[in-house]
């Protein structure tokens, strides 16, 4: 696997990773934007360049949340209580702390850990993060069952997931330890 970093004049450098695959994919990760390309394709080829530029155009920067509208830890805990009741799962403990690689994580014993960086997000994206984690208590993977349950509880979850990816890309230079979309990738294939 070969990795190269390129600057496309966008929001953050783009890491181009050659691997054994047939398609091009773009995703937002904790380190920024990654483009996965087939091993036999050159990172500087017109096809890759066009793919990256088209993908970056889809990642329009959202407006930041005003400090007066940021959520406090108790607000996050209240959202968890409401979502856990709605989804029908029990959370034994909610903790809010700095996390370097995730927005949130949920253990099988019922501990939900939320990143302090969630306060930077619009509330509808915080709802998405919380709903996503709590649905994992019912379905541990991202398969059809998970997607079906997400659609039951949040009909526009895919749109929110893509907005979260755009937010991450725009905030890559602002936040320390930029977050990913909870194991979810914004891929464009």
C-alpha positions as CSV (number, residue, x, y, z in Angstrom):
1,X,0.0,0.0,0.0
2,X,1.5,3.3,-1.1
3,X,0.5,6.6,0.4
4,X,1.0,10.1,-0.8
5,X,-0.3,13.5,0.3
6,X,-1.4,16.2,-2.1
7,X,-2.7,19.7,-1.6
8,X,-5.6,20.5,-3.8
9,X,-6.1,24.0,-2.3
10,X,-9.0,22.7,-0.3
11,X,-9.8,22.6,3.3
12,X,-7.1,20.1,4.3
13,X,-4.4,18.0,2.5
14,X,-5.6,14.9,0.7
15,X,-4.0,11.6,1.4
16,X,-4.0,9.3,-1.7
17,X,-3.7,5.6,-0.9
18,X,-3.0,3.0,-3.5
19,X,-4.4,-0.4,-2.7
20,X,-5.8,-3.6,-4.2
21,X,-9.2,-2.3,-5.4
22,X,-11.0,-1.6,-8.6
23,X,-12.8,1.7,-7.8
24,X,-11.9,5.2,-6.5
25,X,-13.3,6.2,-3.1
26,X,-13.1,9.3,-1.0
27,X,-13.7,9.4,2.7
28,X,-13.3,11.7,5.6
29,X,-11.1,10.3,8.4
30,X,-9.7,11.6,11.7
31,X,-6.6,12.8,9.9
32,X,-8.5,14.5,7.1
33,X,-9.6,13.4,3.6
34,X,-8.4,10.1,2.1
35,X,-8.8,9.0,-1.5
36,X,-8.4,5.3,-2.2
37,X,-7.2,4.3,-5.7
38,X,-6.4,1.1,-7.5
39,X,-2.8,0.2,-7.2
40,X,-2.2,0.3,-10.9
41,X,-3.4,4.0,-11.1
42,X,-1.0,6.9,-10.7
43,X,-2.0,9.4,-8.0
44,X,-1.3,12.3,-10.5
45,X,-3.4,10.8,-13.3
46,X,-6.1,13.0,-14.7
47,X,-8.7,10.4,-13.6
48,X,-7.6,10.7,-9.9
49,X,-7.2,14.5,-10.1
50,X,-10.8,14.9,-11.6
51,X,-12.2,12.5,-9.0
52,X,-10.6,14.4,-6.1
53,X,-11.7,17.8,-7.4
54,X,-15.3,16.6,-7.9
55,X,-15.3,15.1,-4.4
56,X,-14.0,18.2,-2.7
57,X,-16.6,20.3,-4.4
58,X,-19.3,18.1,-2.7
59,X,-17.7,18.9,0.7
60,X,-19.0,22.5,1.0
61,X,-18.1,24.1,4.3
62,X,-21.0,24.5,6.7
63,X,-21.4,27.4,9.0
64,X,-19.9,27.0,12.5
65,X,-22.2,26.9,15.5
66,X,-22.2,30.1,17.5
67,X,-20.7,29.8,21.0
68,X,-24.1,30.9,22.5
69,X,-25.8,27.9,20.7
70,X,-23.3,25.2,21.7
71,X,-24.5,22.3,23.8
72,X,-23.4,21.8,27.4
73,X,-22.6,18.3,28.8
74,X,-26.0,18.3,30.6
75,X,-27.7,19.0,27.2
76,X,-25.9,16.1,25.7
77,X,-27.0,13.8,28.5
78,X,-30.6,14.9,28.1
79,X,-30.4,14.1,24.4
80,X,-29.0,10.6,25.3
81,X,-31.9,10.1,27.7
82,X,-34.5,11.0,25.1
83,X,-32.9,8.9,22.3
84,X,-32.4,5.9,24.5
85,X,-36.0,5.9,25.5
86,X,-37.1,6.3,21.9
87,X,-34.9,3.5,20.7
88,X,-35.6,1.3,23.7
89,X,-32.1,0.7,24.9
90,X,-30.7,1.2,28.4
91,X,-27.7,3.4,29.0
92,X,-26.1,2.9,32.4
93,X,-23.6,5.7,32.2
94,X,-23.0,8.7,30.0
95,X,-19.6,10.4,30.1
96,X,-18.5,13.4,28.2
97,X,-14.7,13.7,27.6
98,X,-12.1,14.6,25.0
99,X,-11.8,11.9,22.4
100,X,-9.1,12.1,19.7
101,X,-10.5,9.7,17.0
102,X,-14.3,9.5,17.5
103,X,-17.4,11.5,18.2
104,X,-18.7,8.8,20.5
105,X,-18.5,5.2,21.5
106,X,-20.9,2.9,23.2
107,X,-19.8,-0.3,25.1
108,X,-22.0,-3.4,25.3
109,X,-22.2,-2.9,29.1
110,X,-24.2,0.4,28.5
111,X,-21.6,3.1,28.8
112,X,-21.9,5.8,26.2
113,X,-18.9,8.1,25.9
114,X,-19.4,11.4,24.0
115,X,-16.7,13.7,22.7
116,X,-16.5,17.2,24.1
117,X,-16.2,18.3,20.5
118,X,-19.9,17.5,19.9
119,X,-20.6,20.9,21.3
120,X,-19.2,22.3,18.0
121,X,-21.9,20.6,15.9
122,X,-25.4,21.7,15.1
123,X,-27.9,19.9,17.3
124,X,-29.3,17.8,14.4
125,X,-25.8,16.3,13.8
126,X,-25.4,15.6,17.5
127,X,-28.8,13.8,17.3
128,X,-27.4,11.7,14.5
129,X,-24.2,10.8,16.4
130,X,-26.2,9.8,19.5
131,X,-28.8,7.9,17.5
132,X,-26.1,6.1,15.5
133,X,-24.3,4.9,18.7
134,X,-27.5,3.8,20.4
135,X,-28.7,1.8,17.4
136,X,-25.4,-0.1,17.7
137,X,-26.7,-1.5,21.0
138,X,-29.4,-3.2,18.9
139,X,-27.3,-4.0,15.8
140,X,-23.5,-4.0,16.2
141,X,-22.5,-3.6,12.5
142,X,-23.4,-1.2,9.7
143,X,-25.3,-3.8,7.6
144,X,-28.9,-3.8,6.3
145,X,-30.4,-4.2,9.8
146,X,-28.5,-1.2,11.1
147,X,-29.5,1.0,8.1
148,X,-33.1,-0.1,8.4
149,X,-33.2,0.8,12.1
150,X,-31.5,4.1,11.5
151,X,-34.2,4.9,8.8
152,X,-36.9,4.0,11.3
153,X,-35.6,6.4,13.9
154,X,-34.2,9.1,11.7
155,X,-35.5,9.2,8.1
156,X,-32.8,11.6,6.9
157,X,-29.8,10.0,8.7
158,X,-27.9,9.5,5.4
159,X,-28.1,13.2,4.6
160,X,-27.0,14.0,8.1
161,X,-24.1,11.6,7.8
162,X,-22.9,13.4,4.6
163,X,-23.4,16.8,6.3
164,X,-21.2,15.6,9.2
165,X,-18.5,14.6,6.7
166,X,-18.6,18.0,5.2
167,X,-18.4,19.6,8.6
168,X,-15.4,17.5,9.5
169,X,-13.6,18.5,6.3
170,X,-14.2,22.2,6.9
171,X,-13.2,21.9,10.5
172,X,-10.0,19.9,9.9
173,X,-7.8,22.9,10.5
174,X,-9.8,24.3,13.4
175,X,-10.2,21.3,15.7
176,X,-7.5,19.4,17.5
177,X,-8.0,15.7,16.9
178,X,-10.6,16.1,14.1
179,X,-13.3,13.5,14.4
180,X,-14.6,10.9,11.9
181,X,-18.2,10.0,11.3
182,X,-18.4,7.2,13.9
183,X,-16.9,4.5,11.8
184,X,-18.9,5.7,8.8
185,X,-17.2,6.9,5.7
186,X,-18.5,9.5,3.3
187,X,-17.6,7.6,0.2
188,X,-18.1,8.7,-3.4
189,X,-17.6,5.9,-5.8
